[in-house]
Amino acid sequence: MKARSSGSSDVFRVDGLASVLEYLRHKPTIVKAVYCTDAAVREAAPLLQEFGVVPKRFVPPKDEVPSAGRNSPVWAEIALESLDQGDFFARVRQREGQKEDLILALDHVVDPRNVGAMVRTAAFFGIREVLVPERRQALLANASVNTAQGGFALCDLVVVVNLGRTLEELKELGYWIIGADMGGETIDAIRSSNYGKIILVMGSEESGLAPGIRSKCDRMVSIFGKAGGLESLNVSVAAGILMQQLGTSR
């Protein structure tokens, strides 16, 4: 399942008590039901009751084949939607007085697990929005929601019609566009410029940033590994390093 467009809503399954609690803590209205096995009630029920939730009991099928994210003793149904583009810009304008801000943008990342991993990291570092184009891009799906492990409770996916145009509009609002690229500058070189407001753009798993998006970037940044090591990092790992270095350490 995935969101059809910006602002559309779908019901997703979120597995694990910790993830369920994050949604109850930060977005309780989107939690439609919480399910719990008899064996997990003793641990889960007191924590859920703090939010006024009485879990529904469920019995896993005896012939169920265990799979990632599908054999949890506690899970919930959540009605999750992407953030409307207009609401996103309203948020950004409310933050105009801030000296520093960091927003993540993804340019055609097709693996929903990579999207989920980056949303989880963004939420950890206090980043509230991840921009994505509406086409040829992984959006909301069970794989991304579960990989995020509660990240979507704090960080919204913003689906935009044209990512390049959105980046231009953000430039007009004082943001610097920093693209991730193997041939880019060092992180220290970017940090030394003391940019206050940054949009960090990560490219697709196979081909990196599209030429049109690359042309919108003010600077390119790269992560340099040890000589003789692998040529590149997984996009979600690279995004985590850059979010930490360009965000919390400024």
N, C-alpha and C positions, 0 to 999 in steps of 0.2 A: 504494500500500500504506500502511496505517496501523495503529497498535496498536489492538486491539479494546477493551482496557480496561487499567486500571492493572495493571502487572506482566506483561502479555502481551508476547510477543516476535515480531518479524518481521525478515526479512532485507532490508536496504536496500543500494543501490549508492551508494558514496561516491566521487566523482570528484576527481582532482587529487592529486599527490604530497604536497603540504603537509598536506592534510586527512587523508590516509591515515596519515601519520607521527604526527599528533596522536593518533589512535586507538591506534596501536602504542605510543606513549609513555605514554598514560594509561589505556587500557582494552584491553590487548593480547588478553585472552581472548575478546573479542567479534568480533575480526577473523577471519573464516572463510577468506578467500582473497584474494590480491592478484594483479592482472593487469597486464601491461605489454606494450606493443608492442615490436617489435625495435628501433625507432628510439630508444626511451626507456630501454632497458636500461642503457646506459653511465652515465647520470646516476642512475637510480633504484636499480639493484642494490646498489651499495656502501652506500647509506643504509638500504635494507631489510635488508641482511645484518647491520647492527648490532643488529637485533631478531631475528635468526635466521630471517628470512623470505626464501624463494626465490620470486620472482614467477613466476606462470604466464604463458606467452606467449599473446598473442591477436592476431589479424589483423582489423582493422576491415573490415567489408563494403565493397566498392568502391562500391556504390550507396547507402551510408548517407548520409542527409541530415544535415549538421551541425546540432546543436541544443544549447541551453544545458545543460551538465552531462552530455552524452551523447557527446562526441567527445574525451574526455580520453585521453591515451596511458597513464595510470596510474589504476587504479581498484580498489576493494576491495568485497567483500561483508562486511557487518557485521550481527551479530544484536543489534539494539538494542531495549531495552524501557524503558518508563516506570518510574519509581520507585514502589513500593508506598506507599500513604498511611501505613500503620503504620511502615514503615521511615523515612519522612520525619519523622514526629513523634519517633521514636527519635533521629534526627540532631539535631533541634531541641533536645531535652532535653539532649543531650550538650554543646550550646553554651550552656546556661543561664548559665554563668559569664562569658560574653563580654559586654562592655559595649555593643558595637555589632554589628549584623547587618543585612543587607538581603536580602530575598527579593522576587522579582517574581511577581505574579499577573496572569493574563489573563482577562478576562470576555468570553467569546464572540468571540474574534478568529478570523475564518473563513478568512483567507488563509494557507495553510501557509508561504508565503515570508515573511510578516511574523513568524510564529512563529519561523522559522529565523533571521531577522535579529536578533530580540530575544534568542534563546538565544546567538547568537554574541557579541553585545555583553555580555550577562550574564557569559559565560565570561571575557571580556576583563577585566571589572571584579571578578572573583573571586566572583561570585554563583553559588551552587552549585545552587539550585533555582528552577524556574519552575512555579507552580501553575496548573492549568487545570481547568475543569469537564469532566466526561466527555461531556456532550451539547452540541450546537450550538457546537462549538469544534473548530478544526483541531488534530489531534493529531500523532503521528509519521507522516510521509509522505516519499517521496523528495524532494519539493520542499522541505520544511522541513529535512531532514537535509543536503541539498546546499547550501542557502542558508546554513546554520549554519557550513559550511566547517570542520568539526572541533569546533564548539562543544559538541556533545553528548558529546564525550569528557571534558569538565570540568563540564558543567552538565546536571542531570537534569530531565526533564519529570515533574511529579508530577500524576497524574490523580486528581481527588477527586470523590466523588459529589455533594457539595453545597458549593460554594465559599463561600457565606455562612456556613454552619455552621463550616467550616474557619477562616475569618477570626475568628469568635467564639472558637474554641478557641485561636487564636494570640494573641488579645488577653489571654486568661487567663494566657498564658505571658510577658506583658510586651511584646508588640509593639504598635506604633501603626499603624493602617491609614490610609494616605495614598492617596486616589484622584486620578487625573488627570482634570481637567475644565476646559473653556474658561472657566468662570466661577469658577475657584478662586483661591486666594491666590497671591502671588508665591513663587518658590522661596526667596528670601531670608527671607520671613516664616516659612516652614516650617523652614528651616535654623536660624533664630534660637532655635527652641524646644529645640534640642539633643536631639532624640529619639535614644535609643540604638539601639533595634531597630525596624525599619520594614518593613512590607509595602507595596510600591508596586503599586497596582492600575491596570492599563490597560484601557480599555473597547474595545468592538467598533469596527470601522472606520466603520460607518455611524451607529450610535446612541449610542456611548459607553457609559458604565456603566449597567447595568440598575438600576431603582429599588431593588430589594432589596439589591443590592451597595452602592449609594450610601449606603443607610441604615446600613451597617456601618462606613463610613469615619469616622474621627475628624476628619480635615481633608481639604480638597480643594486641589490644587495646579494651577497653570496656567503655561504658557510664553507670555510676552508678546512678540510680534514688533513690528516697526516699523509705525507708523501708515500705513495705505494699502497694506499688504502683504496676502498671502493670509491667510485667516481661520484656517487650522489647518495642522498638520503631519501627515505620514504617521505612523501609530501607532508604527511601529518606530523612526523618527527621534526622535519625542518621548520614547519610552521610553529611548533612548540618552542623551539630554540629562539626563533626570531621574535615571537610574541614576548618572551621573557626578556630578551635583550633590548628590544626597541620600546617596550612598555614599562615594566615595573622598575627597571634599573635607571631610568632617566632622572 
